[in-house]
Amino acid sequence: MEGAAARPSELPIVTLVDDDARVREAMENLLCSVGIDTVSFASAREVIEATLPDRPGCFVLDVRMPGLSGLDLQDHLLKQGNHTPVIFLTAHGDIAMSVEAMKAGAKDFLTKPVRDQTFLDAVSRAISADLERREAQTNSQKHIALYQGLTARERQVLRFVVEGSLNKQIGFELGISEVTVKLHRSNMMKKMQVTTFNQLFTAWQALPSHIRENVE
C-alpha cells in the first residue's frame, strides 16, 4: 500500500540568495534535477521584504553581496525567530568569517566552486535537520497544550514522578494520602496521553525548560 502523498506545505524548499544570476540558475537547475523546489533572491534585502513559504528546507546564502551580507541576513533571520538551517557559499574561503557563521548556527560553509554532490549532500543534511527541528517543535507544542490541561496538583505530581519519587514519598512531600496521589497520578497520565513512565518522561522532556523549572 502506497503512503499518502506529502502536502505542498510539507515538501522541502531551498531558498537561494546570491547576487550572481548565473550561480542562482546553476543551483536552481541542480536542485530541480533531484526534485527539490527552490525560490531565489538576488539580495538579502529582497529576502527580508518577501513573504517566505512556511515549509521545511534551508537557506543557501552567498557571504559577500552588495548591501547586506549573508551574515547580516543570518543575523536578521535569527532575530526574527527563523531557525531554518543556513548553508553559506563563499568564493573567498574566509576562515574567520566561516567561524563566525558556524558559531551563529550555520550548518555548512562551502567554498566556490563547490562540487555538485558536495552541495547536494550539504542541502540534504540541512533539510533533514530542519525536518527534525520542526517535528520536535510540533511535539513540544502538543505536550504544552496537554500540560496546560493539568491541575496545579497534577503538575506537582508529574514533577515528582519524573524525578523518580514513589507514591508514598510524593504524598509525604505534598501532605496528601498515597491513595490521593494515585488518583492524581492516574488522571495526570490520562491527560498527558501516556501509559508508561518512559512515555511520560519523554513528554516532560519535550516541554520548554521554563515550564519544567517553574512547577509550584
Stockholm file with secondary structure:
# STOCKHOLM 1.0

chainA/1-216         MEGAAARPSELPIVTLVDDDARVREAMENLLCSVGIDTVSFASAREVIEATLPDRPGCFVLDVRMPGLSGLDLQDHLLKQGNHTPVIFLTAHGDIAMSVEAMKAGAKDFLTKPVRDQTFLDAVSRAISADLERREAQTNSQKHIALYQGLTARERQVLRFVVEGSLNKQIGFELGISEVTVKLHRSNMMKKMQVTTFNQLFTAWQALPSHIRENVE
#=GR chainA/1-216 SS CCCCCCCGGGSCEEEEECSCHHHHHHHHHHHHHTTCEEEEESSHHHHHHSCCCCCSEEEEEESSCSSSCHHHHHHHHHHTTCCCCEEEEESSCCHHHHHHHHHTTCSEEEESSCCHHHHHHHHHHHHHHHHHHHHHHHHHHHHHHHHHTSCHHHHHHHHHHHTTCCHHHHHHHHTCCHHHHHHHHHHHHHHTTCCSHHHHHHHHHHSCHHHHTCCC
#=GC SS_cons         CCCCCCCGGGSCEEEEECSCHHHHHHHHHHHHHTTCEEEEESSHHHHHHSCCCCCSEEEEEESSCSSSCHHHHHHHHHHTTCCCCEEEEESSCCHHHHHHHHHTTCSEEEESSCCHHHHHHHHHHHHHHHHHHHHHHHHHHHHHHHHHTSCHHHHHHHHHHHTTCCHHHHHHHHTCCHHHHHHHHHHHHHHTTCCSHHHHHHHHHHSCHHHHTCCC
//
